[in-house]
C-alpha cells in the first residue's frame, strides 16, 4: 500500500479558539467528503501549519475532537513570507491508500483557494 499526500487549507476570520477549531473541523470534513474512502484509521500522520497571526489554538486539537485520537499529528508555524495569505491554516495528511496520487482530491476552502487555483473545484483535470 502506498502513502499519498492530501493537501488542504482554509482561512479564519479571526484568531479565536472556537473559530480556529470550527474552521479546522470544516476543512478536515471537506477533505473526507472529497476523498470518500479516507478514514482516520488509514491516516499515517497529519502535519498542520498556521500563519503567525494564529495563536489561540492548535488545529490538531480539532482533529482529535473528530475522533482522530490515534493519528500522529504535529502543528507548526508557517514561514512568515511577506504578502502571504493571513489567518491561514494548512494541513498535509499522509494517507495509506491504494489510490494513485492523481485520484487524491485536495481541498482549499474560501480565500485559501487562491493558494492553489489549479486545484479549485472548477478544475476538471483528473
C-alpha positions in Angstrom: 0.0 0.0 0.0 1.3 3.4 -0.9 1.3 6.6 1.2 -0.3 9.6 -0.6 -0.3 13.2 0.4 -3.5 15.2 0.7 -3.2 19.0 1.0 -5.8 21.3 2.4 -6.1 24.9 3.6 -8.6 27.4 4.9 -8.6 30.8 6.5 -10.3 32.1 9.6 -12.0 35.4 10.1 -10.3 36.0 13.5 -7.9 34.3 15.9 -10.3 32.8 18.5 -10.1 29.2 19.7 -13.7 28.4 18.6 -13.2 29.9 15.2 -9.9 28.1 14.6 -11.4 24.8 15.8 -14.5 25.1 13.7 -12.5 26.0 10.6 -10.2 23.1 11.1 -13.1 20.7 11.5 -14.8 22.1 8.4 -11.6 21.6 6.4 -11.0 18.0 7.6 -14.6 17.0 7.0 -14.4 18.6 3.5 -11.2 16.6 2.8 -13.0 13.4 3.9 -16.0 14.2 1.7 -13.8 14.9 -1.3 -12.0 11.6 -0.7 -14.8 9.2 0.3 -12.5 6.2 1.2 -10.4 8.3 3.6 -10.8 7.2 7.2 -8.9 8.2 10.3 -7.5 4.7 10.7 -5.8 5.0 7.3 -4.0 8.3 8.1 -0.3 7.7 8.8 0.1 11.3 10.1 -1.1 14.8 9.9 1.0 18.0 9.7 -0.7 21.3 10.3 0.8 24.8 9.9 -0.7 28.1 10.8 0.3 31.7 10.0 1.9 33.9 12.6 -1.4 35.6 13.3 -3.0 32.4 14.7 -2.0 31.8 18.3 -5.3 30.8 20.0 -5.5 27.0 19.2 -3.7 24.0 17.8 -5.5 22.7 14.7 -4.6 19.1 15.9 -6.9 19.5 18.8 -9.9 20.0 16.5 -8.9 16.8 14.6 -8.8 14.9 17.9 -12.4 16.2 18.5 -13.3 14.5 15.3 -12.1 11.2 16.7 -8.6 11.2 15.2 -7.1 10.2 18.5 -4.8 7.6 17.1 -3.4 9.8 14.3 0.1 11.2 15.0 -0.1 14.9 14.5 2.1 17.9 14.6 1.4 21.7 14.5 4.0 24.3 13.3 4.2 27.9 12.3 4.2 28.8 8.6 7.2 30.7 7.2 6.3 34.4 7.5 6.8 35.4 3.9 5.7 39.0 3.2 2.4 39.1 1.3 1.3 35.6 2.4 -2.3 34.9 2.9 -3.1 35.9 6.6 -5.0 33.8 9.1 -4.4 30.6 7.2 -4.5 27.0 8.4 -2.8 24.4 6.2 -2.7 20.6 6.5 -0.8 17.8 4.9 -2.3 14.3 5.5 -0.2 11.2 4.8 -2.8 8.6 3.8 -2.3 4.9 3.4 -4.3 4.1 0.3 -4.3 2.1 -2.9 -5.5 5.1 -4.9 -3.0 6.7 -7.3 -1.8 10.2 -6.4 -3.8 11.6 -9.4 -7.0 10.3 -7.8 -6.5 12.2 -4.5 -8.6 15.3 -4.1 -7.0 18.3 -2.3 -9.3 20.8 -0.6 -8.8 24.6 -0.5 -11.7 26.4 1.2 -12.6 30.1 0.8 -9.8 32.5 0.3 -7.3 29.6 0.6 -8.4 28.6 -2.9 -6.0 31.3 -4.1 -3.1 29.2 -2.9 -3.7 26.5 -5.5 -6.1 27.8 -8.2 -5.1 24.7 -10.3 -6.8 22.6 -7.6 -10.0 24.6 -7.3 -13.4 23.0 -7.7 -13.7 24.3 -11.2 -10.6 22.4 -12.3 -11.8 19.3 -14.2 -8.5 17.6 -14.6 -8.1 14.1 -13.0 
